[in-house]
Amino acid sequence: LLKEILENEKIKKIGHSLKEISKELRKLRIHLKGLELDTQIAVWLLNSSIKEAGFEEIYFNEFQNSAPLSACNAPYILKTSEALWDKLKQDNLLNILEDIEMPLVNVLAEVELAGVKIDEPSLKKLLAQVNEEIRELEAKIYKMAGAEFNISSPQQLGEILFNRLKIKGRVRRTGGGALSTAAAELDKLYDKHPIIELILRHRELQKLKNTYIDPFPTLIAKDNRLHTSYIQTGTVTGRLSSQNPNLQNIPIRTELGLKFRKA
C-alpha cells in the first residue's frame, strides 16, 4: 500500500532533503514520485546564501521558536512548507521550484546511485607517474637551493628563497611580517629565478596527489564506481557542487589533471 502511494504521481509529496529519501526508497525498489516541495530547496531559492540548511534551523528561522529534536515530522514539515510556499509565490519563484528544482531531485538521486565508473589501472599508473615526477622535482629544487628543506613549509621555503637565494620582488608580507610564499606571490617572482617554476609545479603535483590521487582508491565502492554527492543547494550561483569527493575541483588546465579526469 505504501509503495502505491509513494509511486503515485497524483499524490503530492513534501518533505526535507527528499533526494536522500528518494535514494533510500530506490534501494527498496520504490520510485518516489509526485515531489511538490523540499523545504531545504525552498529556503535556498528564497535565500541562496543559506546552503544545506537543517530542518530545525529552517523551522526556527520561519517561526522564531525552537522546534524539538524530532521536528522533522509531518505536522512541522506541513506548517513550514505552507509558509515557504507562500513566500515562493510572492517572489515569483514557484515556476523555478516546479519546473527545474523538484524534477531534478530524482535525477540526482539516480545519478548518485549509478555512480561514476573509475579506471583503477589508469589511476595507479598516474600515481606512479606523479610520485616519480615529485622525486625528480625535489632533487632539482634541492640542488638549486644548495640544501634540503621542507618545500611545503612556508617558513623554510621563505628562508631559502629570500635569505639564501636573495630573490627580490614586490611580494606582500604575511600577518607575522614574513615575506609571503603563497602561489599568487610566487607568480610575481616567476622570471626572477628558475627555482620558482619548479616549486609551483611541485605544489600542483602535491595537491593533485594529496587531494585526489591518493584518497580516490579508498572511495571506490564494491561496484568499482565512485558515489559522490551532488549538492543542489550548495552554491549562490545555482550551479551544482559535489562532495565526498569534490569532483568539480579536479584541475582541468594541466595535462595531468586532464588525464586524471579521463580516468
N, C-alpha and C positions, 0 to 999 in steps of 0.2 A: 504493500500500500504506500509506504513512504517513497519507494522508488518511482511509483507512478506520479506522485505529487511533485517530487523534485525534478522529474523529467518533463513535466507538463509546462509547455511554453506559456500557456494562458494564465497559469497561476504565478503571479509576480513574486519575486523574492527580493528581500532587502537583508542586509547584514553588514558585518565588518570584516575586512580582509577576506573577501569572498574568493580570491584566487587560491588561497591556501585551502579553503574548504572544498573548492572545486577539485583541487588536486587529490585530496584525501578521498573524496567520493569516487573519482575516476579509478582509483586503485580498487574500489569495490564494484567497479563496472556500472557506476551510476553517473550519468551525464547531467550535471546541474544546468537547467535551462530557465529562461524567463527572468534573468537578472535585471532588476529595476534600479537599485541604488546600493552603493557601497559607501558607508559613512566615511571611510578613510579617503576614498577618491573624491567624495563630495566636498570635504573640508579642504582638500588640496586644490580643487578647482576654484573654490572661493578665495583661497589664500595660498598661492604656490610656494610660499616660504615655509609653510607647515608641511613637513615631509614625514611620511610613515607614522602618523600620529596614532597613539594607542587610544582605545575606545574611552577609557576613563578620562583621559585628557580632553577628548572631544566633548564628552558629556559635561565636564566641569566648565569648559570654555563657553558652552551654549547656555547653561543654566546657573552657572556661578555657585553651584553647591556640589560637594563631593558625592560621587557615586560609590556604592560598596564595591569591594573587590570582585564580586560576582556580577558586576553591572552589565557584562556582555551577554545579556539575555533578552528575550523577546520584548517585554514592556519597555525597557530602557532604550533598546535599539529603535523600536517603533516611534517612541516620543522624539528621539534625536533625529531620526530620518525625516520626520514630518517638518521639523524646524529647518533642517538643511534644505529640504526640497523647496520650501517657500523662499529661502534666500537665493537658491539657484535660479528659480523662476524670476525673481526680482532682478537678478543680474543678467538675465538672458543667457544662461549657461545650460539650460536643460537639453538643448539640441546637442551640445558637445558631450554631455553625460550620456545621453541616449544613443547617439549615432556613432560615437568614437570610443569613449572610455569603457562603458559597460560591455559592449561586444568584444572589446579587447581582453577582458578578464579571462574568459575561457580559452582564447587563443594562446595567451601567455602560459596558462596552466598546462596546456597540451605541449607547447614548445619546451617548457621546463622538464616535463616528464619524459619527453623524447630525448632530450639531452643533445650534446654536441659530440660527434664522433671524433676520437683522438687517434692520431697516428703515432703510437708509442715508439716504434723503431726510429722514426724521424726525430722525436724528442730526445732520445738517448744519443743519437748522432750529434744533434745540436749542442747538447750538454758537453759532450767530449770536445767539440769544436770550440765552445766558449771557454772551457777550462784551459785548453791549450793556448788560446789567444791571450787570456788573462795572465798566464805564466810568462809568456813572451813579452807582454807589455810591462809587467813588473820588472823583469830583468833589464829592459831598456831604460825604464824610469830610474831604477837604482843606479845604473851606470851613469846616466846624465847628472843625477843628483850627487853622485860620489858617496852615497851612503844608502843603507837600507832603512826604511821607516814605514810606518803605517799610513798608506796612501789614503785610507778612509778617515783618518783623523785630521780635522781641520787645523788643529793646533800644530801637529807635526808637519803637515803639508805647508802651512804658512811659514813655519820656521825654515823649511827647505827653499821655498820659492822666494821669499822676501829677504831672508837673512843670509842664507848660504849662497844662493844663486844671484842675489841682488837684483831681482826682476823689478822694474819700475813701471808704474802706470797709474791711471786715475781709478783707484779701487776704493770703494767705501769701506768703512770700519764697522765692526760688529758692536753690539751693546757693551762688550767688555773692552773695547778700544783696539782690538787686534784687526789687522787687515783681513777682509773677508776672502774666503776661498770658495764662495758659492758659484755655481755654474755661470750665472749671469755676469759675475765679476771676472771669472777666468776667461770668458769670451772676449772681454776687453783687452786681455793680455795675449790673445791668440798668436799674434805676429811678433811678440816680444821674445819668445824662447820656444824651441821645438818641444820642450817637455810638456807644455800646456796642452797641445793636441793629444799627446799620449794619455795625460791624466783624464781629459774629458772622455776619451774613448774607453778608458778603464772604468770610469764611473758608469757609462752607458751599459757596458757589459755586466758589471756587478749588479746593477739594478735589474736588468733582464734576468739574470741568473737567480738572484735572491727573491725577486717578486714573482717570477713566473716559472722559469725552467725547473728550479729545484722543487717548489711546492706542488707543481702540477701532477706528477705521478701519484702523490698521496690523495689527490682529489678525484681521481678517476674511479668511477663506480665499477661494480662487477660486470656491468654490461658494456664495459670498455668505452663509456661515454662520460662526459663532464656535465653535471646537472647544476648549472649556475642559476641564480635567481634574477629575474628581470624585474626591476623596480619601476612600477607605473607612476609612482608619486614621489620620485626621488630627486627631481630637478625643478628649477624655477622656469626653465625654458620650455618644458613639456616633453623633451626627448626621454627615451628610456635610459635607464642606467642598469648596471648589473653588479652583483656582489657574490662573494664566496664561490668562485673568484671574480674579480672585476676584469671582464674580458675586453671592455672598450679601451682600456688604457694600455694595451699591448702596443709597443711602438710600431709605427707604420712608415716612418721616413727613412728607416735604415734597412739594409739588405737582411740583416739578422732578424730584425723584427718581422719582416715580411715572411721569412722562412718559418718563423715560429707561428705566425697567423695561419700559414698554409697547413702546418701540422695540426 
